[in-house]
Amino acid sequence: MIIFIYTTFQNSIMKISFVAILFLFSINIFAQPTVTEQFQKIVTLQQAQKYIDANVELKPTLLNISAGKDSTALDKRLLRQKQGDVFSVGNVTYKVLEVKDTINFRASYIFLDGATYSRPEIESLKKLILEKASAGVSFETLSDQYTMDGNKTHGDTDWFFGEYMVPKEFQEAVRKHMQGDIFFLDVPEKQWHYIIHKTYKDRETKDLIVLRSNGR
């Protein structure tokens, strides 16, 4: 009888212990922060990479989205978001980590070197080139004939933004003009002289870096 009571008591203790362990385990599971809660705390690319490395099973990744280039319905929705926004679509969560808005410019140009020609010669060339352009000679032809920087693009700058692509003075001059304008730019301290044709309207771009992960 005593043995039976002891065994029953021991079994009860084991059941209680098992239930207690299961309860504590359940609490631990439910205490884990959701993907959304974790995303709200992520503000840098370094933190995002740390999340990616620690949650491989959720297949997290960084997306690069550009306006005009990426055009799915989801891309368009992402491009409407602000930096720091977190939202879910189905069982997938997104956070916009970085937003970069820029305005790009495009023009054609002819460069005249003030170290080679005197100022009167430069002014005479500028007048002659402008007369030819007004008479219908293409700016590409004029650039090939007169530019002194050896460019192989018929004077076309392609789309640009920032001093690493063109001189600051050049970008600021193009910014102030309208598509179709032909104008002069002189940078006397560097002996740079330009005849510039603004060939396109300014193009606004928006680039996003987005953290994506399965889960909500």
C-alpha atoms as an extended CHARMM CRD file, in Angstrom:
* protein
*
       216  EXT
         1         1  MET       CA              0.0000000000        0.0000000000        0.0000000000  PROA      1               0.0000000000
         2         2  ILE       CA              2.7860000000        2.3790000000        0.9350000000  PROA      2               0.0000000000
         3         3  ILE       CA              4.6450000000        1.4900000000       -2.2720000000  PROA      3               0.0000000000
         4         4  PHE       CA              1.4920000000        2.1720000000       -4.3420000000  PROA      4               0.0000000000
         5         5  ILE       CA              0.9960000000        5.5860000000       -2.6990000000  PROA      5               0.0000000000
         6         6  TYR       CA              4.6510000000        6.4720000000       -3.2480000000  PROA      6               0.0000000000
         7         7  THR       CA              4.5300000000        5.4300000000       -6.8940000000  PROA      7               0.0000000000
         8         8  THR       CA              1.3320000000        7.3860000000       -7.4510000000  PROA      8               0.0000000000
         9         9  PHE       CA              2.8570000000       10.4210000000       -5.7540000000  PROA      9               0.0000000000
        10        10  GLN       CA              6.0120000000       10.0930000000       -7.8400000000  PROA      10              0.0000000000
        11        11  ASN       CA              3.9840000000        9.8410000000      -11.0570000000  PROA      11              0.0000000000
        12        12  SER       CA              1.9750000000       12.9200000000      -10.0640000000  PROA      12              0.0000000000
        13        13  ILE       CA              5.1640000000       14.8740000000       -9.4270000000  PROA      13              0.0000000000
        14        14  MET       CA              6.5190000000       13.8300000000      -12.8360000000  PROA      14              0.0000000000
        15        15  LYS       CA              3.2720000000       14.8930000000      -14.5490000000  PROA      15              0.0000000000
        16        16  ILE       CA              3.3140000000       18.2350000000      -12.7530000000  PROA      16              0.0000000000
        17        17  SER       CA              6.9630000000       18.7530000000      -13.6870000000  PROA      17              0.0000000000
        18        18  PHE       CA              6.2540000000       17.9010000000      -17.3150000000  PROA      18              0.0000000000
        19        19  VAL       CA              3.3190000000       20.3320000000      -17.3990000000  PROA      19              0.0000000000
        20        20  ALA       CA              5.4410000000       23.0070000000      -15.7660000000  PROA      20              0.0000000000
        21        21  ILE       CA              8.2270000000       22.5530000000      -18.2860000000  PROA      21              0.0000000000
        22        22  LEU       CA              5.7230000000       22.6460000000      -21.1490000000  PROA      22              0.0000000000
        23        23  PHE       CA              4.1700000000       25.8030000000      -19.7000000000  PROA      23              0.0000000000
        24        24  LEU       CA              7.5390000000       27.5280000000      -19.3680000000  PROA      24              0.0000000000
        25        25  PHE       CA              8.4560000000       26.4790000000      -22.9010000000  PROA      25              0.0000000000
        26        26  SER       CA              5.1760000000       27.9030000000      -24.2040000000  PROA      26              0.0000000000
        27        27  ILE       CA              5.7980000000       31.1680000000      -22.3760000000  PROA      27              0.0000000000
        28        28  ASN       CA              9.2500000000       31.3670000000      -23.9490000000  PROA      28              0.0000000000
        29        29  ILE       CA              7.7910000000       30.8120000000      -27.4270000000  PROA      29              0.0000000000
        30        30  PHE       CA              5.0910000000       33.4400000000      -27.0080000000  PROA      30              0.0000000000
        31        31  ALA       CA              7.6260000000       35.8520000000      -25.5280000000  PROA      31              0.0000000000
        32        32  GLN       CA              9.6370000000       35.8890000000      -28.7670000000  PROA      32              0.0000000000
        33        33  PRO       CA              9.1890000000       39.2500000000      -30.5560000000  PROA      33              0.0000000000
        34        34  THR       CA              7.3170000000       39.1630000000      -33.8450000000  PROA      34              0.0000000000
        35        35  VAL       CA              8.9950000000       40.0280000000      -37.1320000000  PROA      35              0.0000000000
        36        36  THR       CA              7.2110000000       43.3820000000      -37.1190000000  PROA      36              0.0000000000
        37        37  GLU       CA              8.4400000000       44.1460000000      -33.6090000000  PROA      37              0.0000000000
        38        38  GLN       CA             11.9890000000       43.2450000000      -34.5880000000  PROA      38              0.0000000000
        39        39  PHE       CA             11.7790000000       45.3200000000      -37.7820000000  PROA      39              0.0000000000
        40        40  GLN       CA             10.6500000000       48.3730000000      -35.8140000000  PROA      40              0.0000000000
        41        41  LYS       CA             13.9710000000       48.2730000000      -33.9410000000  PROA      41              0.0000000000
        42        42  ILE       CA             16.1300000000       47.9500000000      -37.0590000000  PROA      42              0.0000000000
        43        43  VAL       CA             17.3590000000       51.3000000000      -38.3760000000  PROA      43              0.0000000000
        44        44  THR       CA             20.7200000000       50.5900000000      -40.0630000000  PROA      44              0.0000000000
        45        45  LEU       CA             21.9500000000       48.2660000000      -42.7710000000  PROA      45              0.0000000000
        46        46  GLN       CA             24.2940000000       46.6710000000      -40.2370000000  PROA      46              0.0000000000
        47        47  GLN       CA             21.3520000000       45.8080000000      -37.9670000000  PROA      47              0.0000000000
        48        48  ALA       CA             19.4520000000       44.4720000000      -40.9800000000  PROA      48              0.0000000000
        49        49  GLN       CA             22.3600000000       42.1970000000      -41.9110000000  PROA      49              0.0000000000
        50        50  LYS       CA             22.5500000000       40.9440000000      -38.3350000000  PROA      50              0.0000000000
        51        51  TYR       CA             18.8380000000       40.0490000000      -38.5130000000  PROA      51              0.0000000000
        52        52  ILE       CA             19.3760000000       38.2680000000      -41.8490000000  PROA      52              0.0000000000
        53        53  ASP       CA             22.2360000000       36.2030000000      -40.4460000000  PROA      53              0.0000000000
        54        54  ALA       CA             20.2570000000       35.2390000000      -37.3200000000  PROA      54              0.0000000000
        55        55  ASN       CA             16.9840000000       34.3020000000      -39.0560000000  PROA      55              0.0000000000
        56        56  VAL       CA             17.9480000000       32.2670000000      -42.1130000000  PROA      56              0.0000000000
        57        57  GLU       CA             14.8260000000       30.1060000000      -41.7730000000  PROA      57              0.0000000000
        58        58  LEU       CA             12.6440000000       33.1570000000      -42.5230000000  PROA      58              0.0000000000
        59        59  LYS       CA             14.5250000000       33.8000000000      -45.7980000000  PROA      59              0.0000000000
        60        60  PRO       CA             15.2010000000       37.4980000000      -45.1060000000  PROA      60              0.0000000000
        61        61  THR       CA             16.8890000000       39.6260000000      -47.7730000000  PROA      61              0.0000000000
        62        62  LEU       CA             17.6300000000       43.2210000000      -48.7780000000  PROA      62              0.0000000000
        63        63  LEU       CA             15.8320000000       44.5920000000      -51.8470000000  PROA      63              0.0000000000
        64        64  ASN       CA             16.9950000000       47.5050000000      -54.0090000000  PROA      64              0.0000000000
        65        65  ILE       CA             14.0150000000       49.2370000000      -55.6460000000  PROA      65              0.0000000000
        66        66  SER       CA             14.2550000000       52.0790000000      -58.1830000000  PROA      66              0.0000000000
        67        67  ALA       CA             11.4490000000       54.2380000000      -59.5870000000  PROA      67              0.0000000000
        68        68  GLY       CA             11.0480000000       53.7690000000      -63.3160000000  PROA      68              0.0000000000
        69        69  LYS       CA             12.9910000000       50.5180000000      -63.2420000000  PROA      69              0.0000000000
        70        70  ASP       CA             10.9510000000       48.3220000000      -60.9100000000  PROA      70              0.0000000000
        71        71  SER       CA              7.2570000000       48.4300000000      -61.7210000000  PROA      71              0.0000000000
        72        72  THR       CA              5.3860000000       45.4960000000      -60.1460000000  PROA      72              0.0000000000
        73        73  ALA       CA              2.4030000000       46.3420000000      -57.9350000000  PROA      73              0.0000000000
        74        74  LEU       CA              4.5150000000       45.6060000000      -54.8470000000  PROA      74              0.0000000000
        75        75  ASP       CA              7.4020000000       47.7620000000      -56.1050000000  PROA      75              0.0000000000
        76        76  LYS       CA              5.0010000000       50.6610000000      -56.6600000000  PROA      76              0.0000000000
        77        77  ARG       CA              3.6150000000       50.2440000000      -53.1450000000  PROA      77              0.0000000000
        78        78  LEU       CA              7.1260000000       50.2040000000      -51.6860000000  PROA      78              0.0000000000
        79        79  LEU       CA              8.0440000000       53.3520000000      -53.6180000000  PROA      79              0.0000000000
        80        80  ARG       CA              5.1390000000       55.1820000000      -51.9400000000  PROA      80              0.0000000000
        81        81  GLN       CA              6.5080000000       54.4560000000      -48.4660000000  PROA      81              0.0000000000
        82        82  LYS       CA              8.6720000000       56.6910000000      -46.3150000000  PROA      82              0.0000000000
        83        83  GLN       CA             11.9450000000       55.7600000000      -44.6900000000  PROA      83              0.0000000000
        84        84  GLY       CA             11.2400000000       53.7390000000      -41.5390000000  PROA      84              0.0000000000
        85        85  ASP       CA              7.8360000000       52.4200000000      -42.6650000000  PROA      85              0.0000000000
        86        86  VAL       CA              7.0350000000       48.7850000000      -41.7730000000  PROA      86              0.0000000000
        87        87  PHE       CA              4.1380000000       46.8630000000      -43.3450000000  PROA      87              0.0000000000
        88        88  SER       CA              3.1020000000       43.3190000000      -44.1930000000  PROA      88              0.0000000000
        89        89  VAL       CA              1.6310000000       41.7290000000      -47.2920000000  PROA      89              0.0000000000
        90        90  GLY       CA              0.2590000000       38.2760000000      -46.5400000000  PROA      90              0.0000000000
        91        91  ASN       CA              2.8500000000       36.5270000000      -44.4010000000  PROA      91              0.0000000000
        92        92  VAL       CA              5.7480000000       38.7150000000      -45.5700000000  PROA      92              0.0000000000
        93        93  THR       CA              6.9760000000       41.8330000000      -43.7700000000  PROA      93              0.0000000000
        94        94  TYR       CA              8.8990000000       44.7650000000      -45.2320000000  PROA      94              0.0000000000
        95        95  LYS       CA             10.8110000000       47.7040000000      -43.7800000000  PROA      95              0.0000000000
        96        96  VAL       CA             12.0580000000       50.6810000000      -45.7960000000  PROA      96              0.0000000000
        97        97  LEU       CA             15.5770000000       51.2760000000      -44.4940000000  PROA      97              0.0000000000
        98        98  GLU       CA             16.7950000000       53.9770000000      -46.8850000000  PROA      98              0.0000000000
        99        99  VAL       CA             15.1750000000       56.3690000000      -49.3490000000  PROA      99              0.0000000000
       100       100  LYS       CA             17.2370000000       58.4350000000      -51.7520000000  PROA      100             0.0000000000
       101       101  ASP       CA             15.6100000000       61.0710000000      -53.9640000000  PROA      101             0.0000000000
       102       102  THR       CA             17.7510000000       62.6420000000      -56.6950000000  PROA      102             0.0000000000
       103       103  ILE       CA             17.2840000000       64.8010000000      -59.7780000000  PROA      103             0.0000000000
       104       104  ASN       CA             19.3170000000       63.7720000000      -62.8090000000  PROA      104             0.0000000000
       105       105  PHE       CA             20.2920000000       66.0070000000      -65.7150000000  PROA      105             0.0000000000
       106       106  ARG       CA             21.3890000000       65.4960000000      -69.2950000000  PROA      106             0.0000000000
       107       107  ALA       CA             23.0000000000       67.8300000000      -71.7950000000  PROA      107             0.0000000000
       108       108  SER       CA             25.4580000000       68.0920000000      -74.6600000000  PROA      108             0.0000000000
       109       109  TYR       CA             28.4670000000       70.3850000000      -74.5070000000  PROA      109             0.0000000000
       110       110  ILE       CA             31.4890000000       71.8230000000      -76.2650000000  PROA      110             0.0000000000
       111       111  PHE       CA             34.5580000000       72.5060000000      -74.1320000000  PROA      111             0.0000000000
       112       112  LEU       CA             36.9750000000       75.3000000000      -75.0110000000  PROA      112             0.0000000000
       113       113  ASP       CA             40.3370000000       75.4560000000      -73.2520000000  PROA      113             0.0000000000
       114       114  GLY       CA             41.3080000000       78.9150000000      -72.0270000000  PROA      114             0.0000000000
       115       115  ALA       CA             44.9130000000       77.7510000000      -71.6620000000  PROA      115             0.0000000000
       116       116  THR       CA             45.0880000000       77.3070000000      -75.4510000000  PROA      116             0.0000000000
       117       117  TYR       CA             43.0220000000       80.2450000000      -76.7170000000  PROA      117             0.0000000000
       118       118  SER       CA             42.9710000000       83.8580000000      -75.5830000000  PROA      118             0.0000000000
       119       119  ARG       CA             39.7660000000       85.3000000000      -74.1760000000  PROA      119             0.0000000000
       120       120  PRO       CA             38.9220000000       87.1720000000      -77.4210000000  PROA      120             0.0000000000
       121       121  GLU       CA             39.4640000000       83.9510000000      -79.3740000000  PROA      121             0.0000000000
       122       122  ILE       CA             37.2120000000       82.0650000000      -76.9800000000  PROA      122             0.0000000000
       123       123  GLU       CA             34.4690000000       84.6780000000      -77.3420000000  PROA      123             0.0000000000
       124       124  SER       CA             34.7900000000       84.5870000000      -81.1310000000  PROA      124             0.0000000000
       125       125  LEU       CA             34.4820000000       80.7810000000      -81.1620000000  PROA      125             0.0000000000
       126       126  LYS       CA             31.4510000000       80.8630000000      -78.8620000000  PROA      126             0.0000000000
       127       127  LYS       CA             29.7300000000       83.3470000000      -81.1650000000  PROA      127             0.0000000000
       128       128  LEU       CA             30.5460000000       81.2780000000      -84.2670000000  PROA      128             0.0000000000
       129       129  ILE       CA             29.3190000000       78.0200000000      -82.7040000000  PROA      129             0.0000000000
       130       130  LEU       CA             26.0730000000       79.6290000000      -81.5290000000  PROA      130             0.0000000000
       131       131  GLU       CA             25.4560000000       81.0280000000      -85.0410000000  PROA      131             0.0000000000
       132       132  LYS       CA             25.9640000000       77.5870000000      -86.5820000000  PROA      132             0.0000000000
       133       133  ALA       CA             23.6490000000       75.9650000000      -84.0330000000  PROA      133             0.0000000000
       134       134  SER       CA             20.9780000000       78.6020000000      -84.7550000000  PROA      134             0.0000000000
       135       135  ALA       CA             21.3880000000       77.8900000000      -88.4770000000  PROA      135             0.0000000000
       136       136  GLY       CA             20.5140000000       74.2240000000      -87.9200000000  PROA      136             0.0000000000
       137       137  VAL       CA             23.8800000000       72.4810000000      -87.5700000000  PROA      137             0.0000000000
       138       138  SER       CA             23.4420000000       69.6710000000      -85.0510000000  PROA      138             0.0000000000
       139       139  PHE       CA             25.0720000000       70.1540000000      -81.6740000000  PROA      139             0.0000000000
       140       140  GLU       CA             26.6380000000       66.6920000000      -81.9670000000  PROA      140             0.0000000000
       141       141  THR       CA             28.3960000000       67.7520000000      -85.1770000000  PROA      141             0.0000000000
       142       142  LEU       CA             29.5550000000       71.0020000000      -83.5940000000  PROA      142             0.0000000000
       143       143  SER       CA             30.8820000000       69.1690000000      -80.5450000000  PROA      143             0.0000000000
       144       144  ASP       CA             32.8380000000       66.7470000000      -82.7090000000  PROA      144             0.0000000000
       145       145  GLN       CA             34.3290000000       69.7100000000      -84.5780000000  PROA      145             0.0000000000
       146       146  TYR       CA             35.1500000000       72.1170000000      -81.7510000000  PROA      146             0.0000000000
       147       147  THR       CA             35.3370000000       70.4410000000      -78.3410000000  PROA      147             0.0000000000
       148       148  MET       CA             38.8240000000       70.3360000000      -76.8580000000  PROA      148             0.0000000000
       149       149  ASP       CA             38.4790000000       67.6080000000      -74.2180000000  PROA      149             0.0000000000
       150       150  GLY       CA             38.6250000000       64.6540000000      -76.6020000000  PROA      150             0.0000000000
       151       151  ASN       CA             35.2350000000       63.1640000000      -75.6240000000  PROA      151             0.0000000000
       152       152  LYS       CA             33.9370000000       60.3470000000      -77.8420000000  PROA      152             0.0000000000
       153       153  THR       CA             30.2370000000       60.8410000000      -77.0900000000  PROA      153             0.0000000000
       154       154  HSD       CA             29.4990000000       63.7030000000      -79.5100000000  PROA      154             0.0000000000
       155       155  GLY       CA             29.3100000000       65.9060000000      -76.4210000000  PROA      155             0.0000000000
       156       156  ASP       CA             26.5210000000       63.9220000000      -74.7210000000  PROA      156             0.0000000000
       157       157  THR       CA             26.8960000000       63.7930000000      -70.9210000000  PROA      157             0.0000000000
       158       158  ASP       CA             24.3720000000       60.9530000000      -70.4610000000  PROA      158             0.0000000000
       159       159  TRP       CA             22.2980000000       61.2400000000      -67.2570000000  PROA      159             0.0000000000
       160       160  PHE       CA             24.3120000000       62.7050000000      -64.4110000000  PROA      160             0.0000000000
       161       161  PHE       CA             24.0340000000       63.8260000000      -60.8170000000  PROA      161             0.0000000000
       162       162  GLY       CA             26.8600000000       64.8730000000      -58.5360000000  PROA      162             0.0000000000
       163       163  GLU       CA             30.3220000000       66.3530000000      -58.8510000000  PROA      163             0.0000000000
       164       164  TYR       CA             31.9240000000       62.9610000000      -59.3600000000  PROA      164             0.0000000000
       165       165  MET       CA             30.3830000000       62.9380000000      -62.8500000000  PROA      165             0.0000000000
       166       166  VAL       CA             30.6400000000       66.5830000000      -63.9400000000  PROA      166             0.0000000000
       167       167  PRO       CA             32.1070000000       69.7530000000      -62.3780000000  PROA      167             0.0000000000
       168       168  LYS       CA             29.8790000000       71.4300000000      -59.7840000000  PROA      168             0.0000000000
       169       169  GLU       CA             29.6670000000       74.5950000000      -61.8800000000  PROA      169             0.0000000000
       170       170  PHE       CA             28.4590000000       72.5780000000      -64.8730000000  PROA      170             0.0000000000
       171       171  GLN       CA             25.6730000000       70.8620000000      -62.9350000000  PROA      171             0.0000000000
       172       172  GLU       CA             24.4630000000       74.0980000000      -61.3570000000  PROA      172             0.0000000000
       173       173  ALA       CA             24.3500000000       75.8130000000      -64.7570000000  PROA      173             0.0000000000
       174       174  VAL       CA             22.3290000000       72.9580000000      -66.3010000000  PROA      174             0.0000000000
       175       175  ARG       CA             19.9840000000       72.9290000000      -63.2880000000  PROA      175             0.0000000000
       176       176  LYS       CA             19.0330000000       76.5670000000      -63.8950000000  PROA      176             0.0000000000
       177       177  HSD       CA             18.0670000000       76.1170000000      -67.5480000000  PROA      177             0.0000000000
       178       178  MET       CA             15.2010000000       74.5480000000      -69.4600000000  PROA      178             0.0000000000
       179       179  GLN       CA             15.2370000000       71.7550000000      -72.0110000000  PROA      179             0.0000000000
       180       180  GLY       CA             16.3370000000       73.1050000000      -75.4000000000  PROA      180             0.0000000000
       181       181  ASP       CA             18.3540000000       76.0420000000      -74.0200000000  PROA      181             0.0000000000
       182       182  ILE       CA             21.8300000000       76.6870000000      -75.4440000000  PROA      182             0.0000000000
       183       183  PHE       CA             23.9800000000       78.7610000000      -73.1040000000  PROA      183             0.0000000000
       184       184  PHE       CA             27.5280000000       79.5840000000      -72.0570000000  PROA      184             0.0000000000
       185       185  LEU       CA             29.3840000000       78.6590000000      -68.8860000000  PROA      185             0.0000000000
       186       186  ASP       CA             32.7420000000       80.1960000000      -67.9770000000  PROA      186             0.0000000000
       187       187  VAL       CA             34.9090000000       79.0940000000      -65.0500000000  PROA      187             0.0000000000
       188       188  PRO       CA             37.6730000000       81.7440000000      -65.3260000000  PROA      188             0.0000000000
       189       189  GLU       CA             39.8170000000       80.5490000000      -62.4130000000  PROA      189             0.0000000000
       190       190  LYS       CA             40.2010000000       77.1580000000      -64.1430000000  PROA      190             0.0000000000
       191       191  GLN       CA             40.1760000000       78.5570000000      -67.7010000000  PROA      191             0.0000000000
       192       192  TRP       CA             37.2060000000       76.3550000000      -68.5940000000  PROA      192             0.0000000000
       193       193  HSD       CA             34.6750000000       77.5560000000      -71.1500000000  PROA      193             0.0000000000
       194       194  TYR       CA             31.5760000000       75.6160000000      -72.2170000000  PROA      194             0.0000000000
       195       195  ILE       CA             28.7970000000       75.9400000000      -74.7470000000  PROA      195             0.0000000000
       196       196  ILE       CA             25.9980000000       73.7680000000      -73.3530000000  PROA      196             0.0000000000
       197       197  HSD       CA             22.7690000000       72.4570000000      -74.8770000000  PROA      197             0.0000000000
       198       198  LYS       CA             20.2790000000       71.1130000000      -72.3170000000  PROA      198             0.0000000000
       199       199  THR       CA             18.8320000000       68.1520000000      -74.1800000000  PROA      199             0.0000000000
       200       200  TYR       CA             16.3380000000       66.6100000000      -71.6930000000  PROA      200             0.0000000000
       201       201  LYS       CA             13.9510000000       67.6110000000      -68.9480000000  PROA      201             0.0000000000
       202       202  ASP       CA             15.2280000000       66.9280000000      -65.4430000000  PROA      202             0.0000000000
       203       203  ARG       CA             14.5290000000       63.3600000000      -64.3510000000  PROA      203             0.0000000000
       204       204  GLU       CA             13.5540000000       62.6490000000      -60.7640000000  PROA      204             0.0000000000
       205       205  THR       CA             14.5910000000       59.2750000000      -59.3700000000  PROA      205             0.0000000000
       206       206  LYS       CA             13.8410000000       57.4570000000      -56.1330000000  PROA      206             0.0000000000
       207       207  ASP       CA             15.8730000000       54.5290000000      -54.8250000000  PROA      207             0.0000000000
       208       208  LEU       CA             14.9610000000       52.3820000000      -51.8200000000  PROA      208             0.0000000000
       209       209  ILE       CA             16.7090000000       49.7370000000      -49.7570000000  PROA      209             0.0000000000
       210       210  VAL       CA             14.0830000000       47.4590000000      -48.1980000000  PROA      210             0.0000000000
       211       211  LEU       CA             14.4340000000       44.6210000000      -45.6890000000  PROA      211             0.0000000000
       212       212  ARG       CA             12.1090000000       41.7060000000      -46.4940000000  PROA      212             0.0000000000
       213       213  SER       CA             11.3540000000       38.6500000000      -44.3330000000  PROA      213             0.0000000000
       214       214  ASN       CA              8.7950000000       35.8950000000      -44.0880000000  PROA      214             0.0000000000
       215       215  GLY       CA              6.5860000000       36.2050000000      -40.9890000000  PROA      215             0.0000000000
       216       216  ARG       CA              4.6200000000       39.0240000000      -39.4290000000  PROA      216             0.0000000000
